Amino acid sequence: MVGSGPAGLAVAGELAKKGHGVTIFETLHKAGGVLVYGIPEFRLPKTIVESEVNYLKKLGVKFELNSVIGKTETVDELLENGFDAVFLGTGAGLPFFMGIPGENLNGVYSANEYLTRANLMKAYDPEYDTPILRRKKVAVVGGGNVAMDAARTALRLGGEDVYVVYRRSRNEMPARIEEVHHGEEEGLKFKLLMSPIRVIGDEDGWVTGLECINMELGEPDESGRRRPIPIEGSESVLDVECVIIAVGNAPNPLVLTTTPGLVTNRRGNIVANEETGMTSKKGVFAGGDIVTGAATVILAMGAGKKAAVAIDNYVMGRKPAKNES
């Protein structure tokens, strides 16, 4: 297994129960993937993840931490060095930025980095001196679940005025309704129909504000949601000291670019059979966000369990069912 997120853990557990020798390769120093570095402690206590990892260890699953597949070893080398099959569950951890002026200022984070520092480096625990900005005025750009996690984390790290800046209306927000509701109850301030156009900084290179423009909704675009259109002359500046960009993620290209014969789509996601996780490369399976794009933990685990059945059939030389070919 490459990646110890929800998909990789699910595959590992199922295969270990079937008697297979399983090794998980994880880039970071702690197993759990997005369960550890992405989802905040207040939503998923890390002790729960640790107990699941320990359970897999008792089943015989081996964990190779600090292993960057594509650098330390390639997928082809894994297949050449004794592994009968490889499952790719590396997620979608490459953050998108907006490409606006000022995004390189001190105090601008991707949501990935911000949440990793807060979760994996335990900024939520006062005993840890985690290197992360604790600012009272914070803007989080985006309207998905990751944006909600980042904004609610900012509140817990001392934020008093935490703004969620989203270019469409509340009806179009991709975040789960309950996440938005919890955020409102905790004090998040929603700046809807507003889009950033520039991050403003001082002479020392630190964030001092976020310039935005108001939007109105036009006709639906390819996503099915009404397209936001800027309103000329409606610019304004939010008084903030930290900006967190949460506008989406893509798969890290490291494994993809070092694995010849692996077909990807135009978004950079691996093309895999929905029922089996089979990819275009013999012996290589994939599932979770690296296939679907950023989605839910439950979907990733479901994909992992389906892939485990297919991998078991493949390794044992059984013919797959008709819907698995």
C-alpha positions as CSV (number, residue, x, y, z in Angstrom):
1,M,0.0,0.0,0.0
2,V,1.3,3.4,-0.9
3,G,-0.3,5.9,1.5
4,S,-1.8,5.2,5.0
5,G,-4.9,7.3,4.6
6,P,-8.5,5.9,4.9
7,A,-8.3,4.0,1.6
8,G,-4.9,2.4,2.3
9,L,-5.8,1.4,5.8
10,A,-9.0,-0.2,4.6
11,V,-7.2,-2.2,1.9
12,A,-4.5,-3.3,4.4
13,G,-7.0,-4.5,7.0
14,E,-9.1,-6.5,4.6
15,L,-6.0,-8.2,3.0
16,A,-4.4,-8.9,6.3
17,K,-7.5,-10.7,7.5
18,K,-7.3,-12.8,4.4
19,G,-3.8,-13.9,5.3
20,H,-1.7,-11.7,3.0
21,G,1.5,-10.1,4.0
22,V,0.9,-6.3,3.8
23,T,3.3,-3.4,4.0
24,I,2.1,0.3,4.0
25,F,4.6,2.9,2.8
26,E,3.8,6.4,4.3
27,T,5.6,9.6,3.4
28,L,5.1,11.3,6.7
29,H,6.5,10.3,10.1
30,K,3.0,9.2,11.4
31,A,0.5,6.8,9.9
32,G,-3.1,7.8,9.1
33,G,-2.9,10.2,6.2
34,V,-5.6,12.8,6.0
35,L,-7.1,11.3,9.2
36,V,-4.1,12.6,11.1
37,Y,-2.9,15.7,9.2
38,G,-6.1,16.9,7.6
39,I,-9.1,16.4,9.9
40,P,-8.9,18.5,13.1
41,E,-8.7,17.0,16.5
42,F,-12.1,18.4,17.5
43,R,-13.7,16.4,14.7
44,L,-11.6,13.2,14.9
45,P,-9.5,12.6,18.1
46,K,-6.1,11.2,17.0
47,T,-6.3,8.5,19.7
48,I,-9.0,6.8,17.5
49,V,-6.7,6.8,14.5
50,E,-3.8,5.5,16.6
51,S,-6.0,2.6,17.9
52,E,-6.9,1.6,14.3
53,V,-3.3,1.7,13.3
54,N,-2.3,-0.4,16.3
55,Y,-5.1,-2.9,15.4
56,L,-3.6,-3.3,11.9
57,K,-0.2,-3.8,13.4
58,K,-1.6,-6.7,15.5
59,L,-3.0,-8.2,12.3
60,G,0.6,-8.2,11.0
61,V,0.5,-5.1,8.8
62,K,4.0,-3.5,8.5
63,F,4.4,0.3,8.4
64,E,7.3,1.9,6.6
65,L,7.2,5.6,7.6
66,N,9.2,8.4,6.0
67,S,9.1,6.5,2.8
68,V,8.5,8.6,-0.3
69,I,7.5,6.3,-3.1
70,G,8.7,7.8,-6.3
71,K,11.9,8.9,-4.6
72,T,13.0,6.1,-2.2
73,E,11.6,3.5,-4.5
74,T,9.3,3.5,-7.5
75,V,6.1,1.5,-8.0
76,D,7.9,-0.7,-10.6
77,E,10.7,-1.4,-8.1
78,L,8.2,-2.5,-5.5
79,L,6.7,-4.9,-8.0
80,E,10.2,-6.1,-8.9
81,N,11.3,-6.6,-5.2
82,G,8.8,-9.1,-4.1
83,F,5.4,-7.4,-4.0
84,D,2.7,-9.1,-6.0
85,A,0.4,-6.0,-6.2
86,V,0.6,-2.4,-5.3
87,F,-2.4,-0.2,-4.1
88,L,-2.0,3.5,-4.6
89,G,-3.9,5.5,-2.0
90,T,-1.9,8.7,-1.9
91,G,-4.9,11.1,-1.9
92,A,-5.1,14.6,-3.2
93,G,-2.6,16.6,-1.2
94,L,-1.3,19.1,-3.8
95,P,-3.0,22.5,-3.0
96,F,-4.3,24.9,-5.5
97,F,-3.7,28.6,-5.2
98,M,-5.6,31.4,-6.8
99,G,-2.7,33.1,-8.7
100,I,-3.5,36.6,-7.3
101,P,-0.9,39.2,-6.3
102,G,0.4,38.8,-2.8
103,E,0.0,35.1,-2.3
104,N,3.7,34.8,-1.5
105,L,3.5,37.1,1.5
106,N,4.2,35.9,5.0
107,G,1.0,34.9,6.6
108,V,-0.5,33.2,3.6
109,Y,-1.0,29.4,4.0
110,S,-2.5,26.7,1.9
111,A,-5.2,24.9,3.9
112,N,-3.1,21.8,3.6
113,E,-0.1,23.3,5.3
114,Y,-2.2,25.1,7.9
115,L,-4.1,22.0,8.9
116,T,-0.9,19.8,8.8
117,R,0.8,22.2,11.2
118,A,-2.3,22.3,13.4
119,N,-3.0,18.6,13.5
120,L,0.2,16.6,12.8
121,M,2.3,19.1,14.8
122,K,-0.3,19.4,17.5
123,A,-0.9,23.1,17.6
124,Y,-4.1,22.4,19.4
125,D,-2.0,21.2,22.4
126,P,-0.5,24.1,24.5
127,E,2.4,21.9,25.5
128,Y,3.6,21.9,21.8
129,D,5.5,24.9,20.5
130,T,4.1,24.5,16.9
131,P,5.4,27.0,14.3
132,I,2.1,28.4,13.2
133,L,0.7,31.9,13.1
134,R,-1.9,32.6,15.8
135,R,-3.7,35.7,14.6
136,K,-6.9,37.3,15.7
137,K,-8.0,38.4,12.2
138,V,-8.0,35.6,9.7
139,A,-9.6,35.1,6.2
140,V,-10.2,31.6,4.8
141,V,-10.9,31.5,1.1
142,G,-13.2,28.7,-0.1
143,G,-16.5,27.1,0.7
144,G,-15.8,23.4,1.1
145,N,-15.3,21.1,4.1
146,V,-11.5,21.8,4.2
147,A,-12.3,25.6,4.4
148,M,-14.6,24.9,7.3
149,D,-12.0,22.8,9.1
150,A,-9.3,25.5,8.6
151,A,-11.6,28.3,9.7
152,R,-12.8,26.5,12.8
153,T,-9.2,25.6,13.6
154,A,-8.2,29.3,13.3
155,L,-10.9,30.1,15.9
156,R,-9.3,27.6,18.3
157,L,-5.9,29.0,17.7
158,G,-6.9,32.5,18.9
159,G,-8.9,33.9,16.0
160,E,-11.5,36.5,16.9
161,D,-12.6,37.7,13.5
162,V,-12.4,34.7,11.2
163,Y,-13.9,35.3,7.8
164,V,-15.0,32.6,5.3
165,V,-14.7,34.2,1.9
166,Y,-16.7,32.4,-0.8
167,R,-17.4,33.6,-4.3
168,R,-20.9,32.1,-4.6
169,S,-23.9,32.1,-2.3
170,R,-24.6,29.8,0.6
171,N,-26.8,27.6,-1.5
172,E,-23.8,26.7,-3.7
173,M,-21.3,26.0,-0.9
174,P,-19.9,22.5,-1.3
175,A,-19.4,22.1,2.5
176,R,-21.7,19.8,4.4
177,I,-24.6,21.8,5.9
178,E,-23.8,20.7,9.4
179,E,-20.2,21.9,9.1
180,V,-21.4,25.4,8.0
181,H,-23.9,25.3,10.9
182,H,-21.3,24.4,13.4
183,G,-19.0,27.1,12.1
184,E,-21.7,29.7,12.5
185,E,-22.5,28.6,16.0
186,E,-18.8,29.0,16.9
187,G,-18.6,32.5,15.5
188,L,-17.3,32.3,11.9
189,K,-18.2,35.3,9.7
190,F,-19.3,34.4,6.2
191,K,-18.4,36.8,3.4
192,L,-20.5,35.3,0.6
193,L,-20.6,36.4,-3.1
194,M,-17.1,37.8,-2.6
195,S,-13.8,36.9,-4.3
196,P,-10.2,37.8,-3.4
197,I,-8.3,39.8,-6.0
198,R,-5.2,40.7,-4.0
199,V,-3.4,40.0,-0.7
200,I,-2.1,43.2,0.8
201,G,1.2,43.3,2.8
202,D,3.3,45.7,4.7
203,E,6.9,46.8,4.0
204,D,8.2,43.8,5.9
205,G,6.3,41.3,3.7
206,W,3.5,40.4,6.2
207,V,-0.2,40.2,5.4
208,T,-2.2,43.3,6.4
209,G,-5.4,42.8,4.4
210,L,-7.3,41.0,1.7
211,E,-8.8,43.0,-1.2
212,C,-12.0,41.4,-2.5
213,I,-14.6,42.2,-5.1
214,N,-18.3,41.5,-4.8
215,M,-19.8,38.9,-7.2
216,E,-23.2,38.2,-8.7
217,L,-24.5,34.9,-10.0
218,G,-25.0,34.3,-13.7
219,E,-25.9,31.3,-15.7
220,P,-24.8,27.8,-14.6
221,D,-21.3,26.7,-15.6
222,E,-20.0,23.1,-16.2
223,S,-20.3,22.3,-12.5
224,G,-24.0,23.0,-12.6
225,R,-23.7,25.9,-10.2
226,R,-24.4,29.5,-11.3
227,R,-21.2,31.2,-12.4
228,P,-20.0,34.1,-10.3
229,I,-19.4,37.3,-12.1
230,P,-17.4,40.3,-10.7
231,I,-19.3,43.5,-10.0
232,E,-17.1,46.4,-11.2
233,G,-16.4,49.1,-8.7
234,S,-17.4,46.9,-5.7
235,E,-13.8,46.3,-4.3
236,S,-13.3,46.4,-0.5
237,V,-10.5,45.3,1.9
238,L,-10.9,42.9,4.8
239,D,-8.6,43.8,7.7
240,V,-6.8,40.5,8.3
241,E,-3.3,39.3,9.3
242,C,-3.5,35.8,8.0
243,V,-5.0,34.3,4.8
244,I,-5.7,30.6,4.3
245,I,-6.4,29.4,0.8
246,A,-8.8,26.4,0.6
247,V,-9.9,26.3,-3.0
248,G,-9.2,22.7,-3.9
249,N,-6.5,20.1,-4.3
250,A,-5.0,17.8,-6.9
251,P,-3.0,14.5,-6.6
252,N,0.7,14.9,-5.9
253,P,2.3,14.1,-9.3
254,L,5.4,12.3,-7.8
255,V,4.0,8.7,-8.0
256,L,2.2,9.4,-11.3
257,T,5.2,10.8,-13.1
258,T,7.5,7.9,-11.9
259,T,5.1,5.1,-12.9
260,P,5.1,4.6,-16.7
261,G,2.0,3.0,-18.1
262,L,-0.4,4.5,-15.5
263,V,-3.2,6.3,-17.2
264,T,-4.5,9.5,-15.7
265,N,-7.4,11.9,-16.6
266,R,-7.1,15.6,-17.5
267,R,-7.3,16.5,-13.8
268,G,-4.3,14.3,-13.0
269,N,-6.4,11.6,-11.2
270,I,-5.6,8.0,-11.8
271,V,-8.1,6.2,-14.1
272,A,-9.3,3.1,-12.2
273,N,-12.2,0.7,-12.4
274,E,-14.9,1.9,-10.0
275,E,-15.6,-1.6,-8.7
276,T,-12.1,-3.1,-8.4
277,G,-9.6,-0.2,-8.4
278,M,-7.7,-1.8,-11.3
279,T,-5.6,0.7,-13.2
280,S,-4.1,0.5,-16.6
281,K,-0.9,-1.0,-15.2
282,K,-0.8,-4.7,-14.4
283,G,-0.7,-5.4,-10.6
284,V,-1.4,-1.8,-9.7
285,F,-4.6,-0.7,-8.1
286,A,-5.8,2.7,-6.8
287,G,-8.6,4.2,-4.8
288,G,-9.7,7.2,-2.8
289,D,-9.0,10.8,-3.5
290,I,-6.2,10.0,-6.0
291,V,-8.9,8.5,-8.2
292,T,-12.0,10.6,-7.4
293,G,-10.5,13.9,-6.4
294,A,-11.1,15.3,-3.0
295,A,-14.1,13.4,-1.5
296,T,-15.1,11.9,1.9
297,V,-13.3,9.4,4.2
298,I,-16.3,7.0,3.8
299,L,-16.0,6.9,0.0
300,A,-12.2,6.3,0.3
301,M,-12.7,3.5,2.7
302,G,-15.4,2.0,0.5
303,A,-13.1,2.1,-2.5
304,G,-10.3,0.4,-0.4
305,K,-12.6,-2.5,0.6
306,K,-13.6,-3.1,-3.0
307,A,-10.0,-3.0,-4.1
308,A,-9.0,-5.5,-1.4
309,V,-11.4,-8.1,-2.9
310,A,-9.9,-7.5,-6.4
311,I,-6.3,-7.6,-5.1
312,D,-7.0,-10.9,-3.3
313,N,-8.5,-12.4,-6.5
314,Y,-5.5,-11.1,-8.6
315,V,-2.8,-12.3,-6.2
316,M,-4.5,-15.7,-5.8
317,G,-5.0,-16.2,-9.5
318,R,-8.8,-16.3,-9.4
319,K,-10.8,-15.0,-12.3
320,P,-12.5,-11.7,-11.4
321,A,-16.3,-11.4,-11.5
322,K,-17.7,-9.9,-14.7
323,N,-18.0,-6.5,-13.2
324,E,-14.4,-6.6,-12.1
325,S,-12.7,-7.0,-15.4
